[in-house]
C-alpha cells in the first residue's frame, strides 16, 4: 500500500519524529507532503558558520538533523515531501533514491510550466540553467536511510521545492554550503501557478515513480474558513464553518432531540460500589473525566470500582468541538493533587489506574510536570498498580513530553480523536501530524502506546481504516473507537450512528492491520476496559527498540 498524507503546516521536529516512527514501525510506503514554519536545518556534516544570522531574529528556528548536506531553509510557500519507502539494503540505495527524487521534481516542473530543469553533477538537487551563466537551485534534496523493525531499509527526509516562498530567507544562510550559486522559485521564474496545482502535480509524479500498489490518500483540510458574500454561511459559528469546509454540511446532521438507537441506551446502576467510589473521589476533592466529560459508561465503570482521574484542574484551555469539559479561564494547579490521586488509588485498591488531564496551554510545560508527579506518587503509594496516562499533546514541546515519558507510565495514551480530514473541524488547536509524532516519540522512548478516536462526525469507513493504519504505522498497540455523542446543541452535530456490526468489522480490520488490540463498540471510550486492553496488547506486542542504527 502506498499511503499519501497531505498534512498542512507541520513544525520540522514533529515531521521528523513522525517520519522516523513510520520508518521504524511500518512496512507500508508513505509520502508525507507538507509545509514547515520558518526553520533552518543543519545536516549531519553542516558547517554552523554557514548560518549567517541569528534565526530567532528573522522569525525562524534552528534544527539539527541527520540528513546529508549542509544548511538549508524551509518555510511557507515551499513544498516539502518526505517519501518513507523501502529500498535495497546496499550502499547504492541512497544515491539511487536521490536520483528518483530529482526525476520527480524535474517532471513536476515541466508539468506546471517550467521545462528544462536539470541536475548539476556535483550538487544534489534540481537546477535551472544548470550549465548557463546563472545556475539557480529550485529544489533541495537530502536523504538518509535506516533499518526498520521489519528488517527493511527505509528512507527519511526528501525534497524541498520552492514554489512561492520568501527567497530572502536564503540570504541568512549559505544554502547547502554553496556560496556562488543562487536559489530560485517557481514564482521568481515567472511561472504563475498555485501551490495546490504544484502539490497535485508532484503527488501524481511521485505516485508513478514509487508504486504499482493500491494508493490510499488522506488530506488534512487547511485554509481560511472566512466566508464572503454576506450569505447565511458567513454568520455561522467557526465550529460549523470548519465542519462545512471539511465537507460535512452541518444541517445534514442528526437533531439533538432525535431518540438514540437501542444500543446507545445505558441502564442506570447506582449500587453501593458506585456510591462508595463517588464518595472516595469527592472526599479527596478529585475530578474524574467520567463526570466532567459526561461519559456514558460511568455507571458500569464505577460499579466495578474503576474510574479515570482528571488532573491539572477541571478547566481546559482548548475548546474542541466534541467535548463538554469546562473551558473557562483555568485556575492555578493544586500542589497536593498528585498525592490526593495516589491516595485514592491506594484506598480503592486499584490494580490499574488511569489518569488523564485537561490541556493546559497556559503553563510552560503544558501540565507535564504535574502528570509526571502523579505517576510517581501512585508508584510510591501503590507500587503494584499499573499506571495508564491519557495526555495532551503539550503543544508538541519535546522537553514537556520527555518529562512525562521519563516517569515511565505503563501505558501512554494520546488520542488522535478523528480522521485526518476532520481534524481542524473537531479540534482546531491540535493536529493530526502532531498527535502521530507524540505517539511516535513515546514509542521511541520504549513505552507501550495507545490512541483513540470517535466515529459519527462525518467520516467514511476508508478514512477510519486509514487512521488505524497510521496509528499502527507509528507503533500504537491499543486503539479505541467509539460513537460520538453530542453533549449539547453548542457542540458538533452527530452525522450518523454507527451500528454494533460496523464496530465489530473495525475490530477485524484492526487485527488485519496488525494492531495488537482494538477496543471498538458504540460506547467505547478511551479508558473503557483499559486494564483488559493493556493486558491483551502487552501479550501480543513486540517491544519497541529505543535505539536504531542509521546509515
N, C-alpha and C positions, 0 to 999 in steps of 0.2 A: 504494500500500500504506500502511495506517495501522498503525504499529508501536507497541504499548503495552509498556512495560517497568516493572514494579514492582521497585524496587531496594533496599528496606530503608532503613537509615540511611546517609546519604552526607554527608560534610563539604561545607559550602557551596561552597568554592573548587573542589572536584573536580566537583561538579554543574555549576557554571558553565562550567568548561573543557569538560566533556562536551557541554553544550548548544551552546556556541559552535562546537565542532568539527563537530557534526552539522548545525548551521545552514549552515555554510560548505560542507561536502563532499557533503551528501546532498540529493536532491530527494524522498525519502520523507518523509511526515509522521510525526512521533513524538509520543508522550505519555509523559513520564517522571514516575512517581509515587513519592514517597519521603518520608522524614522527614530532618530535619537534627539533628545535635547542637546544643546551645545556641549561638546566634550572633545578634549584632545586625548588621544590614546597613544601610549608608548608600547611598541613591540618589544619582543624579548631582547633584542640587541640594539635598542634605540639609544641615541646619544641625548641625554637630558638637556644638553646645551642647545639642541635644536628647538626647544620650547623657548621662544624669544620674549614672551610676555607672561606676567602672572595670569593664569587662566581666570581666576576669580574677578580680575579687573575688567574682563570682557564678557562676563556672564557665563563662563564655562567651567567645567570641572576637568580634572586630570586623572586618568585611569591607567594603571599599569596592566598589561595583558600579556598573553603568551603566544600571540601570533608572530609570524615572521615580519620583517620590515622595521621601519623606523617610526617616526611620529606622524600621525595624521589627524584629521579633523572630521567629526560627524556633527550634523545639525539638521534643523528643519529644512525641508526642500531637497534633501539628499535621500535617494532611495537606497536603503540598506537591505541586503538579502543574505541570510545565513542558511546555506544548504547543510543539513546534517544527514549525510548519506554514507553508505558503506563503500569502501574502496579496497583494492587488493592490499594484502599485507606485505608490501615490499617498498623499497626506497623510492621507486619511480612514481608511486601513487600520488604524492604531494604535487610535484610539478605537472603531472597529467591533469590533476584536478584544477590547478590554476589555469591551464590552457583551456579547459572546458568552460570555466567561468568567463574567460576572455572572449571565447566564441559566443557565448550567450549575450554578453554585453554588446559586442560588435553587431550581431544580428538585430538586437533590440534597437540600437541607434539607427540602423538602416530602416527599420520598420517605422520609426517615428519621424523620419525625415532628415537624418544625418548620416549619409553613407560615407564610406571611405575611412572609417576609424580602423586603426591597426594596432599591432603590438610594437613595442620598442625593445629590441632583443635583450639589452642589459637591464631593463627595468620592467618588472611585472606590472600589469595594469593595461588600460586601454587609452590610446593616444589619438589626438587629432593632429594632422600634418606632421606625423612622426619623423619623416625624412626631409621635411621642409625647413625653412628658415626659422619658424617659430613653433616648435613642437609643444603641445599643450595636453596635460593629463586630464581626462574627463572621468575616469573611474579607477579607484584604487582597489587592489586585491591582495588579501593576506590570508593565509590558511594555516591550520595545524591539524594533525590527526592524533587520535588516541585509540587504545584498545578498550572496547566496551565490555560490560559484564557478560554479554552474549558471545564474546570471543571475536566479534567482527571489528575491523578497523574502521573508525568513524571520523568524519570531518567536522571541524569547527571553524568559525569565522567565515569570511566570504567576500562580498562585493559592496563597495560604496560608490554609487553612480550619482554624479552631480546633475541634478535636474534644474532646480531654481534656488539653490542655496546661496547664502551670503558669501561670496568668494573672498571678501575682505578678511574673513576669519582665518583663511590660509596664510595671510600676511603675518600672523602672530607665531608662526612656526616655520621650520624648514620642511615643507611637505615631503614625506617619505625620505627625508635626508637629501633631497635633490635640490640644490640651490640655484641651478642655472636653467631650469625649465619651469614654465608657468602651469597654472591649474585653470581649467575652464569648466563650463557647464553648458547644458543644452540652451538655457536662456542666453548665456553670453555668446553662444554661437549663432544666435538669431533664430533658433527653432521655436516656433510658437506651438507648444504642446502642453497639455495639462499633466500634472503629476499623476493623476489617475490613469491617463492613457499610457504613460510610460510604465506604470506598475503593471497594467494588464498585458502590455507587450512583453515585458520581462518575464512574467509568470508563464505566458504561452511558450516562449522560447526555452525557459528552464524546464518546463514540463516535457517538451520534446527531447531535450538533452538527457534528462535524468531517468526517465521511466517509460516502461510499456505496461506498468501495473495500473490497477484502478487508482483514480485520483479522488481524494477527499479534501475539499476546500471549505474552510470556515473563516469568516471575516468578523473582526471587531468593528462595530459601527462607530464612525468618528464624524467630526464636522459640526458646524453650528446647528442648533435647534431653533434658532430665531426664525419665526415665520413672518412673512411680509404680506402685504395686500390688505390688511385690516379685516380679513375674514374671520370666521368663528375659530379656526385653528389657532390664530395668533393670540387669543386670550386664554388658551389652555394653560394649565399649570405646567411647569417644566417637567414634572413627573410624567405627565401624559404626552407631552411633546416628544420626550425622549423615547417613549414606547412607540409612538407613531413613526418616528424616524427609523426605528429598528424593524419596521414592517408589521407591527401589530396594531391595528386600529382599536383604540380604547373602547369605542362604542360596540365592538363585537364581543366584548367580554360578558361574562355572566353577571346578572344582577345580584347584588349582595343579599337581597331578600329571598333569592331562589333557594328552595329547600335542597339540602345536601343529599347525595345518594346514601343509601343504607350503610354502605361500607365505611362512611366517614362519621357515623354517629357513635359517640363514645359514652358508655354507661358511667354514671357517677358512682364511685366507690370511696366512701369516706369512713372506713373502719378504724379500729384502734391504731393499726400500723400507720395509716395516713395521718391521723391526728398526732401521733407521737412524733413522727418525723417533722411535721409542721411546727410542733412546739419546740423541738430542738433548734431548728433553723431560726425561729423567731426569737427564742430566748437568747441566742447568741448574736442577735442583730445582723443576721446574714441575709443576702439576697440570693434567689435562685432564678435561673433562666426559665425554669418551669413556670414560675409565676409571672415574671416580668415580660416574657415573650408569649404568654398565653398558650403554652404547649398543650395539645390535646391529650397527651399521654400522662398528664400529671397524676391522675387517679391510679392508673396502673402502676406507674413507677414508684410513687410514694407509698402505695400499699405494699410494695415489695421491698421497701426500705432503700430505694435508690433515688438520688437527686443530683442535679448539676448545679454546683455553686457558681455564682457570678460575682467576680471581684472587680476592684477598681471603681467601686461606686455603682449607682443604678442609672446614671445618665451617660448617654453615648454622644460623642462629638460628630457622628455621621447621621445622615437621615436616609437610610436605604428604603427603597420603595415598598419593601415587603414586611418591615419589622416594626413592632409596636413598642419597643423599648424607649423610654423617656429620652428626648433629645434636648431638654433644657440645658442651660449652661452647667457644666459639671462642677461638682464640689471637690474640695481637697481630698486626697487619699487618707484613709484611716490607717495609721501606723500599725495597729494591732489586728488588722483584718486577716493577714496570713495566719496568725496564731488562732484566731477565732474559727477559721475554716478548719484548721488542723484539729482543734478540739472537737468540732462537730464530727469529723471523720472518725476520731477516736471513740467518741461517745456512741456513735451509730454502729461501730464495729464493721466499717465498710471494707470489703476485700478489694474493691476497685473504685477509686474516687475520680470524679470528672469535675474539672474546674474550667470555666470559661470566663470571659471578660467583655466589658464594653470597650469600644475603641476610644482611646484617649489621645487624640492628636494634639491636645493642648499640652501634653507632657513631653519633655525632651526625648524620653526613651519609649514613648507610646504606652507606658504602663508595664514594660517588660520586666523592670526590676521587681515590682510587686508580684508579678507572676512567678518569677524565679524564687522569691522569698516564700511564697505559698507552697511551692513544690517542696522546698527544703523543710518547711515547718511540718508538712504532712509526713515526710520521711522520718523526722525526728520523733514525732508522737505516735506514728503508726507505721513502723518500718516494714511490716508485712503487706501493706496496702500498695497495689499498683496505682500509678497516677497517670491519668489522661488529661491533657490540656487542649482546649479549643481556643486558639489565639487569633488576634487580629493580624493584619499584615505589617504592623509597626511602620507604616509608610515605606516599607522596603528597606529600612535602615539596617545595615548589616550588623553593626555593634549591638543594637537592641535585640535583634533576632538571636545573635550568638549568646546574649545573656540568658535567654530562655533555653536555648539548646544546651548550654553549659550546665543547667540544673538537671539535665538528663531525665525528662519525663519518659514514662514507658511508652506512651503513645502521643504523638504530636499531630493534632488535628488543626487544619485550617481550611475553611470552607470556600469553594470556588463559587457556590451559590446558584449559578445559572450557566447557560451555554454562552459561547463567545459572542454571538450576535446581540444578545440581550444584556450584556454586562453593564453598559452605560445606562440603560433604562432602569435596571434593577438596583445597581449600587454604583452611583456615579463617582464616589470618592475612592473606589478601589479599581482593580484592573485584572483582566484575565492573565496576561503575561506575568504580572507581579505575583499573583497567587500561585501560579505554577512555579515561579522562581523561588518563592518562600518554601514550598514543599520540596523542591529540588535541593535547596540548601540544607533543609532538615535531614533529608535522606543522605546527603553527603557527609553530614555530621554523625551518621550511624544510627539515626532514630527511625523507629517504625512510624510511618506517616499514614494519615487518614484525611479524607476530604468528603464533602457532601454538597448536594445541590437539590434544588426544587424543580418539579415539573408542574405544568399548568399555567405558565406565564406567556405562552405563545410559541414555544419551541417545537421543532419537529423531531421525530424519532431519530433521524440520521444525525441531528445535532447533538442529541443526548448520547448517542453511541460515540460520536467524535470526542465529546467531553470526557467520557470514560476512557477512551483511548489515550487522550492527552494526559490524564491523571496517571494512568499506568505508565506512560512514557517517561514520567519523571519519578517513577518508583513507588507510587502510592499503593499501599497494601490493603486498605479498607476504604470502600466507597459507600456512602449512604445516599439514598434517593427517596424523596417523599413528595407528597402532594402539597402544593402551595395552597394555603387557606388565607383568604383576605381578612386582616384584622379589623378593618373599618373601611368606610366609604372614602377615606382620605388616602388609602393605600392602592397599590396597583390592582386592577381587576383580575379575577381568575379567568383565564382563557377557556379552559375546559377541565373536567375531572378525568384523570387517567384511571382506567379500570384496574382491579386487582390482577387480572390476567396479564395486562400490559406490564405491570411491575414484575411479575414472575418472568416474563420474557426478558426484561432488562437484567435480571439476575443471571439468566442463562447466557446472555450476550457478554456480560461482565466476566463470567468464568471463561468464555471462549477467548476473550482478550487477555487472559492471564491474570486477572485481578484475584488475589487470594481470598478476599471476602467481600461480597456485595450484600448490603442490607437494603432491601427495596420493598416498600409497601406503601399504601396510601398514607398511613400515619407515622411512617419512619421519620425521625428527626435525628440530629447529629449524635446525640448520646443514647439513642434508643438501643437497648440490648448491648450497650457498649462493652461490658465485660465479656460477654459471649463472643462478640465480634473480634475483640482483641485476642482472645484465646484461639479462635479459629484462624485468624490471619497469621499469628506467630507460629502456628503449627504447619503452615503451608509456605512460608516465605523464606527466601534465601537472604541472609544478611547482606546489607549494602556495604561495600568496601568504603573505608574512609579515605584512602589514597589511591591514585592511579598513576600510571606511567605515561608521560607524553613523549611523542617523538616528532 
